[in-house]
Amino acid sequence: RCESLLEVYLQLQQQVMAVNAELGPELLPRLLERFNEVLSSLVKSSFLVEKQPPQVLKTQTKFQASVRFLLGPRLLKAAPKPYMVRADMVTEKQARELELSNYSNTLSESTGEILHNTVALETNPTSGTCCANFKNVLLKKIKRCERKGSESVTEEKCAVLFSTNVVLAPSNASIHLQVLSLPIVVIVHGNQDNNAKATVLWDNAFSDIERVPFVVAERVPWDKMCDTLNLKFMAEVQTTKGLLKEHYFFLAQKIFNDHSASPEDFQNRHVSWAQFNKEILPGRGFTFWQWFDGVLDLTKRCLKSYWSDRLIMGFISKQYVCKLLSTKPDGTFLLRFSDSEIGGVTIAYVIRGKDGSSQVENIQPFSAKDLSIRSLGDRIRDLEQLRNLYPNTPKDQAFGSHYNKEQTGKD
């Protein structure tokens, strides 16, 4: 597209120069000045981030990034020394100021110290590309901003600013190129990763393409949140089996702390950032996102095949489990994600007495560590009280393909 626009620009310029005698001494300079503005805008917009830095970035950790100058092979003037691209950390405020100035301002001060942050802008004759590849960049430290109200460090967004000065051919015009990365949350410890991912997810999912950096809505429609959670779940777990309507209903009850509303009632509601990852869930020690991310991690590491085979009901309340199992034969069971623990899956099963009474039991949740020692399938095989997967599939038929061949011998 940039190449096509450049061709149009050059053709127009040739046409204007061909009739310059007819344009007069006043109109020609104005047209040429306008042409220079158009070319400058086109060139600046062709400087892009090709490979984004990680959006959750830990200090003292190496990362990679690359920028591409789309019109470089056509317009870059050959120079005795290579043109250098520089990478600097900028705050949200600095990013906003750069955006409002249409990137005509230059950065006054970097908000963090980056090592190995200058790289040559190289043109590859074979591929016809003009790129700068940052292969061993390291954010040594970050200078934090003043935060607003109850804002935490993992809600603070910044970005990497890539900039360079180049000379264009054949005009010999010098031009300053700048481009911002996507928003980045900088952390200093691994235990901040979970909350940083929440900030990035909210920003990526709910921000407008054309916006002032890095403004994003504080409240979003529940159906948009459902789409986001579903896409995130499928992407992280690497499965084609997404969330179902009944899963969304349970998640809505959880995030809104409302067990009296119908599924239709939730459709018209909006969910806030605070409900997503600031407010602690009632009776728990964690937020909705922290709990959901724990489920993601557990499923990705240990339960992908079970989820993809639809053997895990997963997102369902303990109360609804009792309702489903109470009318079923002895030993009917199902699997759900733990409400009380982050990253746990539990087995609920029904015990039916001789008098016909029923009692639903929940086995202590299994964590990723537990399931790495002995798989879920083998644990289900071990438990003799489990007979049929809800509603009525014999457990060996449902889970047989997930059983591991038992080793025999002196061990």
C-alpha positions in Angstrom: 0.0 0.0 0.0 2.9 2.4 0.9 4.5 1.6 -2.5 1.3 2.3 -4.3 0.8 5.6 -2.5 4.4 6.6 -3.3 3.9 5.8 -7.0 0.8 8.1 -7.0 2.7 10.8 -5.2 5.6 10.6 -7.7 3.3 10.7 -10.7 1.5 13.8 -9.3 4.8 15.5 -8.6 5.9 14.9 -12.2 2.7 16.3 -13.6 3.0 19.4 -11.5 6.6 19.9 -12.6 5.6 19.4 -16.2 3.2 22.3 -16.1 5.1 24.5 -13.6 5.4 27.4 -16.1 1.6 27.6 -16.2 1.1 27.5 -12.4 2.7 30.8 -11.7 5.2 32.0 -9.1 2.8 31.9 -6.2 1.0 28.6 -6.7 4.1 26.4 -7.5 5.9 27.0 -4.1 2.7 26.3 -2.2 2.2 23.1 -4.1 5.8 21.9 -3.7 5.5 22.7 0.1 2.3 20.6 0.2 4.0 17.8 -1.7 6.9 17.8 0.9 4.3 17.6 3.7 2.6 14.6 2.0 5.8 12.8 1.4 7.0 13.4 5.0 3.7 12.0 6.3 3.8 9.0 4.0 7.5 8.2 5.0 6.8 8.6 8.7 3.7 6.2 8.5 5.9 3.6 6.7 8.1 3.2 9.8 6.5 0.3 11.7 7.1 -2.1 14.6 7.4 -5.5 12.9 8.0 -7.6 16.0 6.6 -6.2 19.2 8.5 -6.4 22.5 6.8 -8.6 25.1 3.8 -6.8 26.6 4.7 -8.0 30.0 8.4 -7.2 30.4 10.5 -8.2 33.3 13.5 -6.1 34.2 16.9 -7.8 33.8 15.5 -10.1 31.1 16.6 -10.0 27.5 14.0 -9.6 24.8 13.7 -9.1 21.1 12.0 -6.6 18.8 12.3 -5.3 15.2 11.2 -2.3 13.2 10.7 -2.0 9.4 11.0 1.0 7.2 8.7 0.0 4.3 9.8 2.7 1.9 13.5 2.4 2.9 14.6 0.3 -0.1 13.1 3.0 -2.4 13.9 6.2 -0.7 16.8 5.7 1.7 20.0 7.5 0.6 23.2 5.5 0.8 25.5 6.7 3.6 29.1 6.0 4.6 27.8 4.9 8.0 24.7 2.9 8.7 21.6 4.7 10.0 21.0 3.7 13.6 17.7 3.0 15.3 17.4 3.7 19.0 15.0 2.1 21.5 13.8 4.0 24.6 11.2 3.4 27.3 8.5 6.1 27.5 5.7 6.7 30.0 2.1 6.8 29.1 2.2 10.6 29.5 5.2 10.8 27.2 3.5 8.6 24.6 0.4 10.8 24.8 2.5 13.9 24.2 4.2 12.3 21.2 0.9 11.3 19.7 -0.6 14.7 20.2 2.4 16.3 18.5 1.9 13.9 15.6 5.4 12.6 16.4 7.0 15.9 15.5 8.4 16.3 19.1 11.5 14.3 20.2 11.9 12.4 23.4 13.5 14.5 26.2 14.2 11.7 28.7 13.9 7.9 28.7 11.9 6.5 31.6 14.1 3.4 31.9 17.6 2.3 31.2 17.9 -0.1 28.2 21.1 -1.9 27.3 22.0 -2.7 23.7 19.4 -0.3 22.5 20.9 1.0 19.3 20.8 -1.2 16.1 21.7 -0.5 12.5 18.9 0.0 10.0 19.9 -2.5 7.2 18.5 -3.0 3.7 18.5 -6.6 2.5 18.8 -6.7 -1.3 17.5 -10.2 -1.5 14.3 -9.7 0.4 14.0 -6.0 -0.5 13.4 -5.1 3.2 14.8 -2.4 5.4 14.8 -3.5 9.0 16.5 -3.0 12.4 16.5 -6.2 14.5 17.0 -5.8 18.3 18.2 -9.3 19.4 19.6 -8.8 22.9 17.9 -5.8 24.4 17.7 -5.7 28.2 15.7 -3.4 30.3 18.0 -2.8 33.2 15.7 -0.7 35.4 12.5 1.4 35.2 11.6 4.7 36.6 8.1 4.5 38.0 5.6 7.3 37.6 3.3 8.9 40.2 0.2 6.6 40.3 -3.4 7.7 40.5 -5.4 6.7 43.6 -5.3 2.9 44.2 -3.5 2.2 40.9 -0.8 -0.5 41.3 2.5 -0.8 39.5 1.0 -3.6 37.3 -1.7 -1.2 36.0 1.0 1.3 34.9 1.5 1.2 31.1 4.5 2.4 29.1 5.9 1.6 25.7 9.2 1.4 23.7 9.8 4.3 21.4 11.9 3.4 18.3 13.5 6.4 16.6 16.1 7.2 13.9 17.2 10.0 11.6 17.5 9.2 7.9 18.3 11.1 4.7 16.0 10.5 1.7 17.1 10.3 -1.9 17.1 12.1 -4.3 15.9 15.1 -2.4 18.6 14.9 0.4 15.8 15.7 2.9 16.6 14.7 6.5 13.7 13.2 8.4 13.2 12.0 12.0 11.2 8.7 12.2 9.5 7.5 15.4 7.1 4.7 16.2 5.7 3.4 19.5 5.3 -0.2 20.5 2.1 -1.6 21.9 1.5 -0.8 25.6 3.9 -2.6 28.0 3.6 -3.4 31.7 7.0 -3.6 33.3 7.4 -6.0 36.3 10.4 -6.7 38.5 9.3 -10.0 40.0 7.5 -13.1 38.6 4.7 -12.8 41.2 3.5 -9.6 39.4 3.1 -11.5 36.1 -0.6 -12.5 36.7 -1.8 -8.9 37.4 0.3 -7.5 34.5 -1.3 -9.9 32.1 -4.7 -8.7 33.2 -3.8 -5.1 32.4 -2.5 -6.1 29.0 -5.5 -8.3 28.2 -8.0 -5.5 29.1 -6.1 -3.0 27.0 -5.7 -5.3 24.0 -9.4 -6.4 24.1 -11.2 -3.2 24.8 -9.2 -0.2 23.5 -10.0 1.6 20.2 -7.6 1.4 17.3 -7.5 5.2 17.0 -7.0 6.5 20.6 -4.9 8.7 22.8 -2.3 6.5 24.3 -3.2 4.4 26.3 -6.8 5.3 27.1 -9.2 2.4 27.6 -12.8 2.0 28.9 -13.2 1.4 32.6 -16.5 -0.6 31.9 -17.3 -2.9 29.1 -20.4 -4.9 28.0 -20.6 -8.4 29.5 -20.9 -10.1 26.1 -17.6 -8.5 25.0 -16.0 -9.8 28.1 -17.4 -13.3 27.3 -15.9 -13.1 23.8 -12.5 -12.1 25.3 -12.4 -14.8 27.9 -13.3 -17.4 25.3 -10.7 -16.3 22.8 -8.1 -16.1 25.6 -9.0 -19.6 26.8 -8.8 -21.2 23.4 -5.5 -19.4 22.5 -3.8 -20.3 25.8 -5.0 -23.9 26.0 -4.5 -24.4 22.2 -7.9 -26.0 21.8 -10.8 -25.6 19.4 -13.3 -26.3 22.1 -14.4 -22.9 23.6 -16.6 -21.9 26.4 -20.3 -22.7 26.3 -23.4 -20.6 27.3 -23.7 -22.4 30.6 -20.0 -21.6 31.4 -20.7 -17.9 30.7 -23.7 -18.0 33.1 -21.5 -19.4 35.9 -18.7 -16.8 35.2 -21.3 -14.0 35.3 -22.6 -15.2 38.7 -19.0 -15.2 39.9 -17.8 -11.8 38.7 -21.1 -10.0 39.5 -21.6 -11.9 42.8 -25.3 -12.4 41.8 -26.9 -15.9 42.0 -30.5 -14.7 41.5 -30.2 -13.2 37.9 -31.1 -15.2 34.8 -28.7 -15.6 31.9 -30.7 -13.0 30.0 -30.3 -10.5 32.8 -26.5 -10.6 32.5 -26.6 -9.8 28.8 -27.4 -6.1 29.4 -24.8 -5.6 32.2 -21.4 -4.0 32.0 -18.4 -5.3 33.9 -15.8 -3.0 35.3 -12.0 -3.2 35.5 -12.3 -3.3 39.3 -14.6 -6.3 39.1 -12.2 -8.0 36.7 -9.0 -7.6 38.7 -9.1 -5.3 41.6 -11.9 -6.4 43.9 -11.4 -9.6 45.9 -14.1 -12.2 45.3 -16.4 -12.6 48.3 -15.0 -15.1 50.9 -11.8 -15.6 48.8 -8.3 -14.1 48.8 -8.1 -13.5 45.0 -9.7 -11.6 42.2 -11.8 -13.0 39.3 -8.9 -12.8 36.8 -6.4 -14.4 39.2 -8.8 -17.3 39.6 -9.6 -17.5 35.8 -5.9 -17.3 35.0 -5.2 -20.2 37.4 -7.8 -22.3 35.5 -6.1 -21.3 32.2 -2.7 -22.4 33.5 -3.9 -25.7 34.9 -5.9 -26.6 31.8 -3.0 -25.7 29.5 -0.5 -27.7 31.5 -2.5 -30.8 32.5 -6.0 -30.9 31.2 -5.9 -29.9 27.5 -6.9 -33.3 26.1 -9.6 -33.8 28.7 -11.1 -30.4 28.0 -10.9 -30.9 24.2 -12.8 -34.3 24.6 -15.4 -32.4 26.6 -14.8 -34.6 29.7 -14.6 -31.6 32.0 -17.7 -29.5 32.8 -15.3 -27.1 34.5 -17.1 -23.8 35.0 -20.0 -24.8 37.2 -21.0 -24.0 40.8 -21.0 -26.5 43.6 -24.7 -25.8 44.2 -25.6 -26.7 40.6 -23.4 -29.8 40.7 -25.5 -31.1 43.7 -28.7 -30.4 41.7 -27.4 -32.4 38.7 -26.0 -35.4 40.6 -28.6 -35.8 43.3 -31.0 -37.7 41.0 -28.3 -39.9 39.4 -27.2 -43.4 40.3 -24.5 -44.1 42.9 -21.0 -43.3 41.6 -22.0 -40.7 39.0 -19.4 -38.0 38.9 -18.3 -34.9 37.0 -15.3 -32.6 37.0 -15.3 -28.9 37.9 -12.8 -26.2 38.5 -12.3 -25.4 42.2 -14.0 -22.3 43.6 -11.9 -22.1 46.7 -8.4 -22.6 45.2 -6.5 -21.1 42.3 -5.6 -23.6 39.7 -7.4 -26.7 41.0 -9.8 -29.3 39.5 -12.1 -31.3 41.7 -14.2 -34.4 41.2 -17.8 -34.3 42.6 -19.6 -37.6 42.9 -22.9 -38.9 44.3 -23.2 -41.5 47.1 -26.6 -43.1 47.2 -27.7 -44.9 50.4 -29.8 -48.0 50.7 -32.8 -45.9 51.7 -32.5 -44.0 48.4 -31.0 -40.8 50.0 -28.2 -39.1 48.1 -25.1 -37.2 49.2 -22.7 -35.4 46.9 -19.0 -35.4 47.9 -16.2 -33.2 46.5 -12.7 -34.6 46.4 -9.9 -32.3 47.5 -8.9 -30.3 44.4 -5.9 -31.5 42.3 -3.3 -28.9 41.4 -0.9 -29.0 38.4 1.7 -30.4 40.7 -0.6 -33.2 41.8 -1.4 -34.1 38.2 2.2 -34.0 37.1 2.8 -36.8 39.7 -0.2 -38.9 38.6 -2.5 -37.9 35.7 -6.2 -37.1 36.1 -7.2 -40.2 34.0 -5.2 -42.5 36.2 -6.6 -40.9 39.4 -10.1 -41.4 38.1 -9.2 -45.1 37.4 -7.8 -45.5 40.9 -11.0 -44.2 42.6 -13.4 -47.2 42.7 -16.3 -45.1 44.0 -16.4 -43.3 40.6 -18.5 -45.3 38.1 -20.2 -43.2 35.4 -19.3 -39.7 34.0 -22.4 -37.5 34.1 -24.9 -38.0 32.7 -24.4 -41.8 32.2 -21.1 -42.7 30.4 -19.1 -45.6 32.1 -15.8 -44.1 33.3 -13.6 -46.6 31.4 -15.4 -45.7 28.2 -15.0 -41.9 28.8 -11.5 -41.9 30.2 -10.0 -45.2 28.8 -7.9 -43.4 26.1 -6.4 -41.2 28.9 -5.2 -44.1 31.1 -1.5 -44.6 31.1 -0.2 -48.2 30.7 0.7 -49.3 34.2 4.4 -50.3 34.6 5.0 -53.7 36.1 8.1 -55.2 37.5 10.2 -55.0 40.7 9.5 -51.2 41.0 
